[in-house]
Amino acid sequence: MDRRTLLTGAAAVGASIAAGGLATSAAPASASSAGTLGDLREAMAARVARGELVGMVYAVARQGRVHVDTVGTMSLDSDQPMRRSTPFRIASLTKPVVSTAAMMLVEDGRLALDEPVDRLLPELAGRRVLTKIDAPLDQTVPARRPITLQDLLTLRMGYGMIFEPSFEPSYPVIKAASDLQLVMAQPDPRTPWRPDEWIRRFGTLPLMDQPGEHWRYNAGMLVLGVLVARAARRPLGDFLAERIFRPLGMRQTGFWLPAAQARRLPDLYVGDPQTGKLQKDVSSPPQVWSRPPAFPSAAAGLASTIDDYLAFSQLLLNRGVSRHRRLLSAESVDLMTTNHLTPQQLAAVGPGPLGNRGWGYGMSVSVTPDAVSAPGRYGWEGGYGTLWFNDPHRDLTVIAMTQTVDFLFNGGADEFQRLAVTI
């Protein structure tokens, strides 16, 4: 998977599989390999100096102590420094946020994990399933059962991205989705359709697999956003603001930003496939972020800041409590942060974003020891160069925000995580 594929094809690709470094059986870091905050900053600054990274804001929070730092600049064309308040396109770090909103609706009694989504999404009733993934669209069989909310959260709805034999091959079902302008994989350019029209168009396609059988990335979260909005009886952004952003003090997070804030988004960079030299990508310009999108993407549509996302991370680490107020039950957090894929499903994932990790609700969950932690770490990555994880065994949160796509797979994300957990 090259740099262009990563940017244009995946709203998030796990740093572990892309870099080939974290998805190993290496023992977790221990006190004997302890580093310092200076080591972490020095390593990231060295990557900036070598032209591998433009700039970043990062946070390491452990046992109540929070360290936030910045390195580099907003653009290769400017010496304007990264700042703690800088907003970022967080891409697939959107997924855990919307999954949290879905669980709040479960607790409200407006949704149920095992309930068919047909009640609120009649466009998805009576699903048909392709006889094989590359079959013509009319070669289908009936779905054995309806799609459920849990299918969406675990990305087992029966539709999603294809990573092999090549990324998004020219199968009829992939071409049909493209012709419908559904934008099923990449964050940008965005789909022009509003949620009702988007789900209507999606409902004209057959599924790739029987519901519940296979993990396929991304599409389930797009459908989830439409479902959450209908269950909440209000636009997705409004519901997130009411139940998550305002209670957590996430004042700089949303599907769009005030014009002055949007202008502060860093430039987006991706490495040239031939030379590796970072080049500016113009697919997600600041002006696009200064107005509400037609389709607020639950898969990759939010912008946020380091402190806002830290507040969200701490909500999960504290098992649903923020500022002495319970926003989500501990049981819901446990469901979100537990792997739900079977061994057979994990084995069938193949090349793609998970690496050796499992999947909970809207986020990955480590299931084997690796270079970062013992099993139980949960989090995700955003394809524009962001990453986050909580390690509940260490009372640890780690967040990195960049807009350098290559950070996820040129060794930068690996090094950052390994150093962060040893502090």
Disulfide bonds with the S-S distance in Angstrom:
none
